Amino acid sequence: MKNTPAKGKISELKQLKHYLIPYKIEIIGALIALILTSSSVLGIGGAIRYMIDEGIGRHDEHLLNLSYMLFIGITFLLAAATYARYFLISSVGEKVISDIRRDFYSRVIRLDQGFFETTSTGDVLSVFSADTTFLQTLVGSSISVALRNIVLFFGGGIMLFQTSPHLAFYILLIVPIVIAPIVVIGRKVRILSRSSQERLAKLNGHMEETIFGIRTIRAFSLEKYEENRFFDKLAQQLFAASSYIKMRASLTAFVIAFVFSAIVTVLWIGGKEVMHGNLSSGSLSAFIFYAVVVAGAVGAISEVFAELQRAAGATERIMEIMSRVSNIVEPSDPVVLPENIKGNIAFNDVNFNYPARKDIAAVENLNLTIAGGETIALVGPSGAGKTTLFRLLLRFYDPISGNITIDGVDIKDLTFKDLRSHMAIVQQDPAIFSANAWDNIRCGKQDATAKEVIIAAEAASALEFLEKLPDGLDTNLGEKGSQLSTGQKQRIAIARAMVKNPRILLLDEATSALDSENEQKIQIALAKLMQGRTTLVIAHRLSTVQNADRIAVINNGKLEAIGKHEELLVSSPLYARLAKLQFGLV
C-alpha cells in the first residue's frame, strides 16, 4: 500500500454504494424523517411571521394563541422526526461499518504472503481502526447532516425569495464568495487529512513493533532509543494533525465571518425597508430566520465537506486493500486427492524470488524428489532457502517457474484446504493465539475430541505444564502465548501437529527451544509421529540428521548435494563444514 498522499476524491465514496443497498428501507425511512425535520424548521419561519404580523401586529389574542399552538405542534413534529432520523441513520452506520470490517478482515486474511511483505502491520491496523471509524461517522452522521442542510439551504433560499426578493438578491451575491474558498481550502484539507492518517499508521506500527519486541528492548536497554524513535514519529504525526486542524479551522472561521457579516448587513438593509414601509416586521423577522437557517446550512455543509474529504481518503485506503486480489488463487476445477495419499513429493525445476526481493533468487533450478514415508533433513546455512521450500509446498507462494507435485498432482490444481489438510507444520517460533489450550491445540484439527487433545498434549510433553496452569487447559494462554515459555509454546505446536495426524509432516527445528530432558521426550514422540509419514525437517542438530533417510544440502536456493550423513561428509565440502560447525564433528 502506498504511503504517499492520494487524491481522495469525493467520488471514492461511490464504492460504499453496495454496502448501503441492503439497508434501503432504513435509509428511505431516514430520508422521510429528514424531509420532515427540514420542513419543520422551515415552517418555523412562517410561524414567526404569522405570530408577529397577525397576532402581535393586530393585537389579536386568538391569533396569537393559534400561532403559539402552531409553534408547539411544529416543535414536537421536529423532535419526533429528529429522533427517527438519528436512530435510523445511526443504526445504518453501525451495520454498514460492521459489514465493511467483516469484509476487510476476510480479505486481509486471504491475501497472499507477498502483501504482508510489502505492507506494514501499522498500515493495516490503522485502516481497520481509524479509517473505518471515519466511515462510521460519515454514514452514521455526516451524510444525514449534509442532506438535511442541503434541503435547508435550498428550502431556505426559496423562502428568502418568497419573503423578500430584494433582500434575497443580496444573499445571492454572497454565496459564491463563500463557496469558492470552501472548494479551494477543502482540497488542502483533504491532502493534510490523508497525511495525518498515514503518520498515525506509522505510529501504530511502531507501537505494535515495540510491544512485540519488548523483551529484546529491555534486554539491550533500548528503552531510551525506542522512546526517541517513537517521539520523533509522534512529533511528525502531531505536526500533520495540527496542520490539518489549522486548515480546517481556517475554513470554518472564514465561513462564519463572511456568512454572519452578510446576515448583519442584510438586517441593516431590511431595517431600512421596514422603516420605509416596504416590508413588514414579521416578514423581516422571518427573512432573518431563513437567512440564519441558510447561513447555518452553509456552515454545516462546509464542516461536512471536510468530513467527506477525510472519509474519501479513508475509503480509498480501505478499498485499496479490499480490491487487492491474491496472487495465489485456487483452481476453478480442482483435483481432489484421495484421503489416504502416499505422500510422494517432487520439486521440479523450481525457481522462486520473494516479492520484496525480486532481484535475489530464493530458490533456483531446484529438483528434489521425496518418496512417501521418507524422512528428508534439509541442511544449509541460514537464509539458504530451507524454510522457503516449506512455504512453497504449503502454497503460501507459487514458484516463478517449475512446479511442485504431491502424488503426481500439481499442488496448483488442489484447493488450499485439500492441500493443507494432508500437512502439519511445527515452526521454530510457533504462533500461539489468545485462547485456551484446547483451542490452540485444536487448530490442528478443529473437530478433535477432548480425548484426542489430551493424548496429543501428553505425547508432546505439554500436558504436565498445562494442567498446572490456574484453570488447566481452560486457561487463556495470553496474547501470543505470553503466559508460556518458548519451549512450552513449541510443545503446544507439536501437540497441534500430533492431533492433526497428517500424511506430510514439516518440522522447522521443532525441538530447538527445548531443554535436553524434554527434547529427548519429544524426539521419541516425534519418532512415533514420523513413522510411515513423509517428513521434511529443517535440522541444525546431529541427532536429527543422523535419523533421516536422506539429507538434502541447500545453499543459495540450490540443491548442492543429497545423500546419507556418512556419504555427505566425504562428497560435500559444504556439508562437512556445516557438520563441523553445527554438529561439533571434526
N, C-alpha and C positions, 0 to 999 in steps of 0.2 A: 504494500500500500504506500502510495506516495506521501511524502511529508511536506510537500510544497502546497501553498495555499491554492485552493481550487476556486473556480468562479462562483459556485454555489448559487446558480440562478434559481429564481422562484419556480421556474418550470420543472426543477428537480422534484418538487412536491407532487407532481402528477403521478409519480411512482407509488404514491400511497393509495391511489385510487382503489386498487383491488383489495386493499385491507379495509376500506370503508364500506364497500358494497354489501358485505354480509349484514351490516347494521343499518341498512337503508331505512327501515321502519322507525328506528330510534332517531335517526338523523332527520327524517321528514317531520317527526313529532317535535324535535328541537327547533326546526325551521319555522313551524307553525307558531310555536311559543315565542320565537324570536320576532316574528312579524307582529304578534300581539303586544309584546313589550315595546317594540319601536312605535307602534300605532298609539299605544297608551301614552308614551312620552310626548308624542306629537299632539295628542289630544289635550294634554295639559295646557298647551299654549292657547288653544281655542277656549278652554275653560277659564283661563286667566282673562282673556279679552271679554268674555261674556260677563264675568264677575265684576270687572271694573266698569265697563260701559253700560251694561244693563242693570246690574244690581246696585253698585255704589254710585255710578253716574246719575241714575234716575231715582236714587233713594228709595228703591223698591225692595222691601224686606223679603217678600215672597221670592222674587228673582234671585236675591242674594242667597236665600236658603236653598233654592233649587241648584244654583251654581256650586254651593257647598256640597250638596249630595252628589252632584256630578263629579266633583273633585275626589270625594271619598270612594265612589264607585271605580273611577279610573285608577286610583291608588291601589285598591285591592286586586283589580284585574292585573295591574303591573306586577304586584307582589306574587300572585299565583303563577303568572306566565314566566316570571323570572325564576321561580323555584323549578318549574318544569324544564325550562331551558337549561339551567345549571345542572340539574340532576341527569337529564338525558345525555347532554353533550359530555359531561364528566365521565359518565359510565362508558360511553363510546370510546373516550380517550383511554381509559384503563384497559378496555378489551382489545383495542387496536394495538396498543403498545405491548400487551401480553402476547398477542399473535406475532408481532414483529420480533420480540425477544425469543419466542419459541422457534420461529423460522431461522433467526440468526444463529442460535445455538445449534440447531440441526444442520445448518450449512457449514458452520465452522468445524464441527466435529467430524464432518465427512470430507473436508478438504484434504488434498494430498500433502505429504510432508514438505514439499517444496514451498508451500505457502508459509509454513511455520519457520522455515529457514530464513525467509526474506521479510517477514513481518514480526515486529516486536510484540511481546506479550502486552506491554503497556498500551500500544495502539488498539489492540483487540479489546482489552478491558475498558478502555476509555470510550470506544464506540458502543460497547454493550451497556455501559452505565450512563455516562454523561450524555452521549448523543441521543440515546433512546429517551432520556428524561426530557431533552429539548422537544422531541416529537410529542411526548406525552402532554407537555404544556401547550404545544401547538394545537393538537387535535382536541384536547380536553378543555381548552380555554380560548386560546388566541384566535382560532378561526371563527369561533362563535362571536367573540368580541369584535373582530374585524367585520363580519357580516352585519352585525347589529349596528355598528357605527356607519357602515356604508349606507344602510337603509335610512338611518337618522340623518346622514349628510344629504342625501338626495331628497328625502321626505321633508327635512327642514328647509332645504333650499327652495323647494316648491312652495312651501308655506310662507317663506320670506317674500317671494314674488307675489303671492296671493295677498299678503298683508300690506306690502308697500313696494311696488315695482321700483320706485325711485330710489329708496334706500337699498333695495336688493342689488341694484346696479353697482353701488359702491362695494358691496360684499364680493360681487363677481370679479371686480378688478383685483381684489386681494388674493383670491385663490391661487392664481398662477405663481404669485410671489412666494407663497407658502409651499406649493407642491414641488417647484423646481429644486430647491435645496434638499428636500426630502429624498429625491431621486439621487442627487449627486453625493450627498453625505451618506446616504444609505449604502452605496457601493463600498465606501470606505469602511463602514460599519461591518459589512459582510466579510471583507478581507481580514479585518482585525479580529473578528469573531472566530474565523477559521484558524488564524494564527494562535489565538488563545486556547482553542480546543487542542491543537497539536502540542503546544507546550505542556498542557495538562496531561496529555497522553504520555509524554516523556517523563513527567514527574511520577505518574502512576507506575510506569515501567521501572523506574529507579527504586521506588518504594518496594515493589514486588521482588525485585532482584536483591534488595537489602535483606528482606525478611527471609528469603530462600537461603541466602548465604550468611546468615547471622553468626553461625559458629566460626566460619572462616574469618569473618571480620574481627571477631573477638580474639581468635587465636593469634592473629597477626597485628593486633592493636590498631586496626584500621578505622576506628570509630571517628576520629577527627578528620581523616582523609575523606571518608564517605560523607561525613557531615558537610564538608566544604563542597564536595561534588553536588550533593543534594541542594544545598543553599544556593549554589550557582544556578541550577535548573529552576529552583523556586523563584529566584530573582527574575529570571527570564520570563517565567510564567506570569509573575506579578506585573512585570512591565507590559507584557502583551495584554493582560486583562485590564490594566489601568488605561492603556491606550484605547481599548475597546470601550470602556466605561466613559472615558472622557469624550470620545467622538459621539457616543450615543446620547450622553448628557447634553452635548452641544446641540444636537439635533432637536432634542426635546425643548431646550431653552429657546432655541430660535423660533420654533413653532409657537410656543407660549407668548413670547414677546410680540411677535407680529400679529397673532390672532387676537389677543386681548387688547392690544393697542387699536386694532381695527374696530373692535366692538365699542370701545370708548368713543372713538371718532364717530361711528355711526350713531351712537347715543346722543352725542353732541349735536349732530346734524338733525336727528329725529326730534330732539327737544325744540329746535327752532321751528320744525314743521308743526309741532303741536301748538307752539306759541302763536303761529300764524293761522291756525285753524285748518291746516291741510291734513291733519292726522289726529285721530282720537287718542286719548291717553291709554285706553285699553289696547288699541292696535299697536301703539309704540311698545307697551309692556310685552305684548305677545311677540312683536318683532324681536325685541331684545332677548326674550326667552328662546326663540328659534335661532337667533344668532349665537347664543351661548351653546345651544344644542349642536349646531353646525360646527362651532369652534371646538367644542369638546370632542366631537366626532373626528375632526381633522387631527387633533392632538392624539386621540386614542389610535387612530389609523397609523399615525407616524410611529407610535410605540410598537404597534403590532407589526408594522412593516419591518422594523428592526428585528423583531422576533422571527418573522418569516424568513429574513435573510439568514439568521442564525440557524433556524430549523432547516433551511435549504442546504446549508453546508453540512449539517448533521445527516440529513437524508442522503446526500451524496456519498458521505463516508460509509454509512450503513449499507447502501445499495451497491457500493463499490465492492464490498465483501460478499454481499448476498448474491451478486451477479457472477462471482467467481465460479468457474467450472473446474472441478478437479481434473488434473491431467491423468489421473489413474481412474479408469472407468471400467465398469463391469460389462461383459459381453451381452448383446441383445438376445442371443440364442445360446445360452451357456451349456457346457457339457457337465454332466453330473458324475462325480466319482462314486464308485461303489463304497459302501460303508466300511468294508474290510479291505483297504488298499494295501498293496505290498510295501509302498514307501520308497520306491526307486526314485532317485532324484538325479537330474542331469542339468548342468550349466553348459550351454552350447555357444561357444564364441561370444561370450557376454562382454559387452563394453558399457560403461556407465560413468557419468560425471554428475556430481551433485549440482542442483540448480544454482546454488550460491557460489560454486567454484567450477564454472563451466570450462575453464582452461586447464583444469587438472584432472587427469583420469583417476577415478577411484577404483575402477575395475577395468582391466584391459585384456582383451582377447583370452578370456578365461574359459577353459574347458575342464569340467570336473564331473565325474560320474560316480554316484554313490548307490550301492545296492541296498535293497530293502533289508532292514535289520542290521545294517553295518554301522559301526561307530567310527566317525571320522573326526580327528582332532585337527583344528586349524591353528597353526603356529606361525608367528611372524612378528615383526617389530610393531610398535604402536603406530596406528594410522596406516597399516598395510592394506586394509580393506576387509578384514575378517568380519567385523560387525556389519559392514555393508552387504556382505553375502546374505546374512540373516534378513536384513531389511528388504533385499530384492526377492528373497524366497517368500517372504510374507506379503509381497506386493505393496510395501509402503512406497516403493518406487518401481518404475519399469526400466529395463535396460534400454540404452540408446539403440543398440543393435544386438543381435543374438536372441536367444530365448532360454527359458527355464522350464523344465517339464517334471511332472510327477506321474509316474507310471506311464510315461509316454505322452501325457496330455499337457499341452502348453498351459501354464497357470493363467495366462491371459484369457483362456477360454472357460475359466471357472468363476463362479460368483465369489465374492470376498468371504462370505460365510462358509461356503463349501470348502474353499481352500484352507481357511484358517481353523476350521473345525477339526482338521486332522493334525494340527500342530499345537505345541505349547512351548513357550519360551520362558526361561529363567534368566533375568538380566543381572548384571553386576550391581546396578543401582535400581532395584525394583520400585515400581510405583505402588504406594500404599495409600488407599483412599480414606477419607474421613468418614469411616463407617466401622461397624464392629467386625470382629474376626470372622464370624460366619460369612458375612457379605464379602469380605476381602478374599477369603478362600474360594467362595462360590463364583468368583469372577471366572475361574477356570471352567466351571460347569454350573450354570445358574439354577438348574433343577436338581442339584445334588442334595441328597438326604442328609439329615444330621449325622447319621452313622457314617456316611461316606466322608463327610468333612472331618469327623473325629479320627477316622482311620488315616486320612491323608495328613492331618496335623501331627498325629503320633508318629507316622513314618518319617516325617520331615523334622522330627525332634522339636516341634513347635508347641505340642500340647501341654508340656510341662510348664513353660513360662506363661502360656495363655491362661491356664487355669488359675495361676497365681495373681492375675490382674483383678482389680476391685470387683468387677462383675463377670469375671471369667471370660468366656468367648463372646459375651454380650457387651463387653467394654468397647466403647468407641476408641479407636486407635489413634485419634487425633489427626490434624491436618498433615498430610504427607507422612503419616505414621510417626508423629512427634513423640509418642509415648514408648516407642520401641528403639532398641539399639540397631546398628547397621546389620549385625549378624541376625538379629531377630526378624528384621524386615526380609532378609534373604530366605530365611526358613519359611516365612509366610508365602513367599513367591514359589518356593519349591513345593509346598503343600498345594498351592493353587494349580501347579502343573500336574501334580500327582492325582488330584481329584478329577482332572480332565481326562486322564488316561489316554493320551494321544498316540497316534501312529508314528509321528515325527516329533522328535524332541530337540529343541535348540537350547544349548546351555552356554551362556555368556559369562564364564567364570562364576559359576553358580555357588562355589564354596569359598570365594575369595575373602569374604568378611567373617569367616568362622574361625573359632579357635581350634586347636589341634584335636581336642576331645570330641567336639561337636562335628568337626569336619569328618572324622572317622565314621561317626554315626551316619552322617549324610551320604558319605561315599558308599556305604553299604546300602542305604535306601535308594540312592541313585542307580547303583549297580542293578538292583532289582527292577527299578523303573525302566532302565535302558534295555533290559533283556527283550529280544525279539522286536525292538523298535529301531527305526533309523534315527541315529543320533549324530548331530553336529555339535561339537563342543569347542569353544574357544579356550585354549589352555595356556596357562603360564606355570603349571606345576608338573613336575616329573611324573607323579603318580597318575595323573590324568592321561598324559601322552603314552605312557607305557601300557595302559589298559586299552588303548584304542586299537581298532583293527588296522587302520592306516592313519598316517599323519600327512596332512597337506601343508606345505610350507608356502605362505603367501607373502609377497613383498612388492610394494608399489602397485598393488592391484593385480599382480600376475601370479599364476601358479608356478613357482620355481622348481618345486620337487614334490614327490609324493611317494610314500613307502612306509616301511616299519622303522621303529626307532633305531635299531642297530644298523639298518641299511643306510639311513639318512646321516648318521654320524660319520659315515665314510663317504657317501656320494654327494652330500650337500654341505659346502663350507658355511653357508648361512645358518643352516640348522645346527651344525656343530658349534658355531659361535653362540647361537641362542641357547643351546643346551648348556654351554659353559657358563654363560651369564645368568640365565634364568633358573636353570635346574641345578647349578652347582657341580656340573660334571666337568672333569678335566680331560 
